[in-house]
Amino acid sequence: MLMVDGLTCRFGTKTAVDNASFSIAPGAFVGVIGRSGAGKSTLLRLINRLAEPSDGRIVFQGQDVTALSGRELRQWRARSAMIFQQFNLIDRLDVLTNVLMGRLAEVPSWRSLVQLWPERDKALAMSALDQFDMASYAAQRADQLSGGQQQRVAIARALVQQPDIVLADEPIASLDPRNTKIVMDALLRINKHFGITVLCNLHSLDLARSYCDRLIGMSAGRIVFDGAPSELTEQIARDLYDLEANEVLGGEHVMPPPVSVPGLVGTVAA
């Protein structure tokens, strides 16, 4: 269980996240929605401890995440894997090495520096790439991939961290509709097949309603909605998105909901 209690983050006079409180059960797929600047990205960065809270606590399985430092903090960041909008791959490195970067918390730093990765970790990385039909690109440089392919590599990197939670920060913001569906299906796959909790920032209500079990709506740093997608009425959505409501509610291509999660080959379990 992940518990967020009174979480607040201030940057000078600006309050990016304001007294956020919620809990998430293991294995949930939760969408965080709201207009640009609502505090969605800061919330995920706080949970991963890439940003420091001004007040409040984050507790996971009884452990106070906000009190962690040193090696324990690095381990937490591995357990709460981040997926970023801009992929955060190292362009000059090949795909396999980029995925292996997800093992840094478990491998001595000298091994990563001289590229002497344990064979078990290489097998783990190849298995993760295979989950998302990217194994054939293992030797290719990351900057030679399309945006959708790069995001699938980033998801494979997160998976080899063997996380309890995946925090996806606008993972499809720069992708076309086809690659959007591929990436969202990949996130759904790790949620349903591996039972990994997914907390995903999404601007699109269509996607949020199609993929998520629960929605958390943010406005001006505060949580103003928390419930099932079916409970999010048009009026609540308009209040949530304010000036962006017409764009979000009326201008988007409606994607069909995901069907079933396809069978997977191999495993990346420990």
N, C-alpha and C positions, 0 to 999 in steps of 0.2 A: 504494500500500500504506500502510495506517495501522498504526503500531506503537506499542503502549503497553508501557512497560518499567518495572516496579517502581513503578508510580504509587501514591502514598500521599497522603492528605489528612487532616489532623488539625484539629479544632476544639477547642482547649483540651486537655482530657484524653480527648476522644472521637476515635476513629479512624473516619472515615466510609468511607474506601476504604483498604484495607490491602494494599500490595505487589501490585497488579494488573498482570498481564502477558499480552498477547495481540496478535495481528496479524489484520488484516482485509483480504482481497483486494478490489480494485475490483469493484463491481457486486454485492456480497453483500447479502442481507437477513438481518440478525442480530437476534435477540431477546435482550434482557437480562431475565432472570426472577429472582424471589425474593420473599420476604415483604416487607411494609412495613418500611421502615427498614434494608433490607439494604445500601444504598449505591448503588442503581441511578441515582437522579437526580443524585447528586453525581458519579458517574462521567461521565455525559454533560456535565455542567456543566464538569468538568475538561477534557474533550476540547475543548470550545468555548472554554475559558479564561474562562468566567464565574465559575469558582472557581479559586483558585490552588493548585497542588500543593505539598505539604510536601516530597516526595521523588519521584524518578523522572522519566521523560521521556515525551513524546509526539512521535513523529516521523511526518511525512507526506511521502511522496515525497522522502525524504532531508533534509527541512527540519525542524529542531528547533522544534516548535511552542511548547514551554515557554520558549524564549528570546525569543519575539517581543514587540515592544512598539510603541506608536504606530500609524502607518499600516499596518505589516505585520500587527499584531495585528487591526486592523479588517478587513483583507482576509481574514485567516484565519477570522474569525467569519462573514464572508459566504460563504466556501467551505464552512464546516461549519454549515449552516443549522439553527437550533433550531426545533422545534415543541413548544409547551407544553401542559400539561393544561388550563390556563385560557385558551387561545387567544391572550392578549396582544394583542388588537386594540384600537384606539382607538375607543371606542363612538360618539363624536360625529362621527367622520369617515365618509365613504361607503366602500363596499367597494373601489372602484377605488383610492382614495388609500391605504387600508390595504395593498393589495397593492404599490403603488408604494413603500411604505416599505422593501420588500426591495431597492430600488435605491440606498439611501442611501450605501452604500460607494463607489458609482460616480458619484454626482451631487454637484456643489458644494452645500454646506449652504444657501446663499442661495436656490437654486432650490427646495429642499424647503420652506423657510420661507414663501416667497411662492406656493407651489403652481404653479411654472412648470416642470413636468416635460417633458423632451424627448419629442417625438412618438414616437420609437422606443421609449422606455420605456413610454409609454402603450399602444402596440401590443403590447409584450411582456406587459404586465400583463393586457390583455384576452384575449390568447391563452392565458395561464395559467388565467384564470378559465373560459375556454371548455373547457379540458381537463376541468374538474370540474363542468360544467353550472351555472356560477355567473355567466356573462357577463350574463344578464338582470337580475342584482341589482347591477350595477356602481354605479348611482347611489343605491342604498339605504343608509341608515345601518347601521353594523355592529350596533348594539344592537337592531335590528329583526329580526335573523335568529335562527333556531333554533340550538341548540348544534352540531348536525351541520353546518349551513351555515357557521357561524363557523369551525369547524375546517377545512372545505374552503377557506375564504378564507385561513386561516393556512398551509395547505399550498401554495396558489397563491403566497402571499408568499414562502415558502421557495424555491419553484421559480424565481421571477424573480431570485433571487440567483445563479442559475446555479451551484449548489454542486457540489462533488465528493462531499459526504457530507450526508445529512440525519439529524439527531439528534432523535428523537421521544420526548419524555418523558411517558409515560402519556397518549398522545393521545386515548384513548377512555374514560378513567376516568369521566367524567361523562356519558356518552352512553347512550341506550337501544340495544337490540340492532340495530334497523334502521339507526340512524346509525353504530353501531359498524362494521357491515359496509361501509357506504358509505365511511367514513374509511379503514378498513384496505385496501379495494380501491383507494382513491386512492393510498395509500402504495405498494401493490404496483405500480400503474400507473407511477409515476415511477421505480420501481426497474427494472422490466422494459423499459419503453419508452425511457427516457432513459439507462439504465445507471447511475443514481445509487446509490451505496452508501447503505443505510438501516440505522441502528442504533436500535432501538426498544425502549424499556422497556415491558414488559407484565406485568400481574399474572395474567392469564388464561393458563393452560396450553393450553386449547383453541385460542385464537387463535394463540399462539406456535407450536404444532405445525402449524397450518393454513397459516400465512403465511410462516414463517421457514425459511431454508436451514440455519441454525445457531443454537444456543442457548448463551448464556453465563449460568450460574447463579451468583448471589451470595448469600452469607450472612455477616452481621456484617462487611460490608466486604470480604470475601475472595472470590475466584473459586473455587468448589468444583465447578463442572461446565463443560465446554466441549466441545461435540460436536453431532452431528446430532440432530434431534428424535427420531428412531427409537431413539437410544441412551439417551434419558432414561426410565429405568424408573420404575415406580410407587414403588419403594423409594427411589430417588434423589430423586424429587420430594417424598416424605414427609420425608426428611431435610432437603431444601432449605427447605421451607415450615414445618416444625416444627408449631407450634400452629395454623397456618392451613391445614394440609394437607387436612383433611376438607372445608373450605369450597372450596378450589381444585380438589380432585380429585373431589368428589362432588356439589357444589351448583350447578355451572354449567350453563347451557344450552349444549349442544354445537352449534356452528355448522358447517354444511357447509363443506368447504374451498373456496377460491376456484376458479372454473373457469378460463376463459381470460381474458386481458386484452383488453378490447374495443379495436377500432380507434379511433384518435384523430384528431381534426380539428385541423389547424394544427400549429404547432411553436413552441417557445420557445427553440430553439437559437440560439446567437450567430450 
